[in-house]
Amino acid sequence: QVQLVESGGGLVQAGGSLRLSCAASTIAFRINAMGWYRQAPGKQRELVAVIRSGGSTNYADSVKGRFTISRDNAKNTVDLQMTNLKPEDTAVYYCKAEATFLVEMDYWGQGTQVTVSS
């Protein structure tokens, strides 16, 4: 099993910054890619950013140049630094880990609310 605990959400004005953190706890699983997704009211969950164990990253076009994802492989943590936030970034942000123990499975955190006021 893999448990993910997120922190760092909150309310911020447009143009401000927030940092989200996610810690994965596991005994026997190997953590592969880790990423952040978000879901706004009435919309589908979408990828924000992903980082693989080797360090390669992918970002949604809407956040490129504003968000930075990073991870600490030794600690199984992933952070999302968000700058120049916009009201359209308002959503529940979820941490996801792809972990392997015989087979690869996806694990999700409980979500953390990010609200950007205009």
C-alpha positions in Angstrom: 0.0 0.0 0.0 1.0 3.6 -0.6 -0.4 6.4 1.5 -0.2 10.0 0.2 -0.6 13.1 2.4 -0.9 16.5 0.9 -0.4 19.9 2.4 -0.1 23.5 1.5 -3.4 24.5 -0.1 -5.3 27.7 0.8 -6.6 31.0 -0.3 -4.5 33.4 -2.2 -5.0 36.5 -4.3 -4.4 36.5 -8.0 -0.7 36.9 -8.8 0.3 35.2 -5.5 2.1 32.0 -4.8 1.5 28.7 -3.0 3.5 25.6 -2.5 1.9 22.2 -2.3 3.7 19.2 -0.8 2.9 15.5 -0.9 4.6 12.8 1.1 4.2 9.1 0.1 4.6 6.5 2.7 5.2 2.8 1.8 7.1 -0.2 2.9 7.6 -2.4 -0.1 6.4 -0.4 -3.1 8.7 1.4 -5.5 7.5 4.9 -6.3 7.8 5.7 -10.0 6.2 8.8 -11.4 4.6 11.3 -9.0 2.3 14.1 -10.1 -0.3 16.7 -9.4 -3.8 16.8 -10.8 -6.6 19.2 -10.2 -10.4 19.2 -10.5 -12.4 22.4 -10.6 -16.2 22.3 -9.9 -18.1 20.8 -12.8 -14.9 19.8 -14.7 -13.0 16.7 -15.1 -9.8 16.0 -13.2 -6.8 17.1 -15.3 -3.0 16.7 -15.2 -1.1 19.7 -13.8 2.4 18.3 -13.7 4.2 15.0 -13.5 7.8 14.1 -12.6 9.4 10.7 -13.1 11.9 9.1 -10.9 14.7 10.1 -13.3 13.6 13.7 -13.1 11.9 14.3 -16.4 8.8 16.5 -16.2 5.7 17.3 -18.1 3.3 20.3 -17.5 -0.1 21.2 -18.7 0.1 24.1 -21.2 -1.9 26.3 -18.9 0.7 26.2 -16.1 4.0 26.2 -18.0 6.3 28.9 -16.9 4.3 29.5 -13.7 4.4 26.1 -11.8 7.4 24.0 -11.0 7.3 20.4 -9.8 10.1 18.8 -7.9 10.7 15.6 -5.9 13.0 14.1 -3.4 13.3 10.4 -4.3 15.0 9.5 -1.0 12.0 10.9 1.0 9.3 10.0 -1.6 8.0 13.6 -1.6 6.8 15.8 -4.4 6.3 19.5 -4.3 4.5 21.9 -6.6 5.6 25.5 -6.5 2.8 27.7 -8.0 3.5 31.3 -8.9 1.5 34.0 -10.6 -1.7 32.2 -9.7 -4.9 33.0 -11.6 -8.5 32.6 -10.6 -8.8 29.7 -13.1 -6.2 27.8 -11.1 -8.9 27.4 -8.4 -9.5 23.7 -7.9 -8.9 20.8 -5.6 -5.4 19.6 -6.2 -4.6 15.9 -5.9 -1.3 14.2 -5.5 -0.8 10.9 -7.5 1.9 8.3 -7.2 2.5 5.4 -9.6 3.9 2.6 -7.5 5.1 -0.9 -8.2 4.9 -4.0 -6.1 4.7 -6.9 -8.7 2.4 -4.6 -10.7 2.1 -0.9 -11.1 -0.9 0.9 -9.6 -2.0 4.4 -9.1 -2.5 5.9 -5.7 -4.2 9.2 -4.9 -4.1 11.7 -2.0 -7.2 13.1 -0.4 -6.9 16.5 -2.2 -6.2 20.0 -1.0 -8.2 23.1 -1.9 -6.5 26.0 -3.8 -8.6 29.1 -4.2 -7.4 32.1 -6.1 -9.4 35.3 -5.6 -9.5 38.0 -8.3 
